[in-house]
Amino acid sequence: MTEDPGPDRVVDTLTGECVRLLPIDSMEVFLPGLKLERYPAVTEEGPALESFETGRDIAVDDLSAAMSRWPGYVDRMAGLGFAAVSALPMRAEDEIVGAITFLSTRSAVLSREDRRLGQALADVATWCLLQQRELRHYRTLSEQLQTALDSRIIIEQAKGVLAERAGVGVTAAFQRMRAFARSTNRKLADVAHGVVDGTLDTEEFLRRRRR
């Protein structure tokens, strides 16, 4: 992909392609490892959870025979008209982020070729999702670093401004700003902004110092 489509779009594309290319009637995506808003990870039982926890393929050609294995899940799927299920882990190297479940109204499991195709589609989607997770992490880190840098710059500017106005050294100016921020329960960067843009009366620092 040449653009960042967003995790929901990746999963939507995976779902659409699987339904289009494989002999299935529906599918479900289970992604507890990524916590996507549109794909909740809450499930108490079923082939997807089992595939996720074990890292193994699951194939059941007759759901009714798995009632003791997943009673609630089988009851729900049977009520929707499904008779067979297959599940594949969504894995990249040693990390398993979820699983996909293929559902069929016919009592038959997918062929080996179809399962290989389904796994290939799941693998591509998994790599895309993990790359997006890394990108979001680095973007967040970059924003945090930029915020910290901006705060440092404004604090240095405020130290110079206050030092000149109060006739003290920059170290003393910084100590006064820090003490003022603590005593008024404000962020140091906010106090520095007020000093630089003139919205904070620097006489406050002098009066507090004289006390």
N, C-alpha and C positions, 0 to 999 in steps of 0.2 A: 504493500500500500504506500502511495506517495503522499498521503495526508493522514492526519490524526482523526479517524472517524468517530471516536468515542466508543467506550466499552459496550454500550447498549446496541449500537449499530453493528459492532463486530458479532455480537451474539445473535442479533436479528439476521444477519447475513448467513451465519453458520446454520441457523434453524431453517432458513429458506432454502439453502443449497442442499441440505440433507433431505428435506422433504421432496425437493425436486429430483434429486439424483438417486435416491434409494427407495426400495419398495416398502415404504412405511406409510402409516396414516397420520401420525403425529409424533412429536418428540418433546422432551422436557430438558431443561438445562439447570444443573445444580452447581452453584458457584460459591461455596462458603469461603474459599480462599481469597476471593476478591471483593465480596460484600457489595454487589451491585444493587442499586435501588430497585430496578425493575425485575430482578431475579433473586428473590429472597432465598436465604440459605436454610431456613427453618424446615426441617423434615425429621420425622421420628423413625422412619423405616423405609425400606424400598431398595430397589436395585441400584439407584443412583448413589445413595448413601453407602451401600455396601461396596460398590465399585470405587468410590472415593476413599473409603477407609482402608481397603485392601489393595488398591491399585490393580485389580484384576478385571477382566471382561466378565460380564454376566449375561447369560442367555437362558431364557425360560420360554419354551414353546407352548406351554399350557399354564396360564396364570392360575387357573383354579387349583392346580396341583401344588401351588406355592402358598396356600392359605395359612399354613402353620408357620411359614417363614416370614411373611409380611401380611398379617391378617388385615390390618387397616388399609394398607396400600392396595392389596388385591381386591378388597371390597369396593374401594373407590374406583379403581380402573375398570372392574367388571361392570360397575354401574354406568360407566361411560362407553361401554361396548368394546373394550379392548380385550384381546385374548392372548397375546404374546408380547414379550418385552425383551429388549437387549439393552445393556448399559456398557459404556466405555469410559475409562478415566480420561480426564483432560490433564495431560501431564507434559512437562518440559524438563528433560533431564531427571533430576531427583525430586522435583517439586510437583505435587499433584494439587491443582487448584479447584478441581470440581469433577463433574461427570456429566455425560449426556445419556439420555434414555430414549430409545426408539420404541415406538408403540405401534402395534398392528392389530387390526380387527380379526385377522386370520391366525390360526394356531400354527405358526411356523417361525423359525428363527431365521435371521439373515444368513446368507451364504458367506463363505470365507472372503470372497472378493468384495462383497458389499460391506462387510465389517472392516476390511482394510481401507476401503474408500472412506467410510465413516470416521475411522481413526485418523486418516490423513487430514480430513477436514477439521477434525477436533484439534489436531496438533497445530495446524496453521493458526486457528483461532486462538489457541492457548498462547502461542508466541506473540501474537499481536496484543493480547490483553496484558501479558507480562511486560512487553515493551512500553505500553501505555502507562502501566503502573510505575515503571522506572522514570519515564518522562515526567509524570506528575510529581514524583518525589524530587527530582532535580529542579523542576520549576519552583516548587515550594521552597526548597533550600535556597535557590537563587533569590527568590523574593525576600526571604528572611535575612540573607546576607546583605541585600541592597538596603533593606530597612535599617539594619544595624549600622551600615556605612553612612546612610543619610543622617541617622541620629548622632553618630560620632562627629560628622561635619558640622551640624548645627550647634552641637555642644561646644565645639572648639571656637566657633564664631561667637557664641554667647559669652564664653570666657573672656575673649578679647574685648567685647563691648562693655561688659560689666567691669572689667579691670580698669578700663579707661574712665568710665563714669564714676566709679567709686574710688579711683586713685589707689588701687591695690594691685598686687601681682596676680598673674593668671592662676596660680595655685590657690591663693586665697579666694579669688573670684569663684573658682570651681567649688571650693568648700562651702561658700555661702549659697551657691545655687543648690548644691546637694542637700544642705541643711534645710533650705526653704522648701525644696520638693518633699522632703520627708515630713516636715512639720505641717505642710498643707495637704499631704496625701496625694501628691501629683507625680506624674512621671517626669523624670529629669529632662527628657527630650521635649516635653510640652513646656516646661519652664524655660528651657533654652529658646524655643520658638518665640515665647512671649517676650523674652529679653531682646531678641534680634529684631522682631517686627514692631516692637514698641507697645504691644498690647498689655504688657506687664510692667507696672511701675517699679523701676529699680530702686526707688526710694524705700520700697518695702524691705529690701535687703538691708539697707542702711539702718532703718529704724529697728529692725529685728536685731541687727548686730549691736546697736547701741544699748539695747536692753540687756 
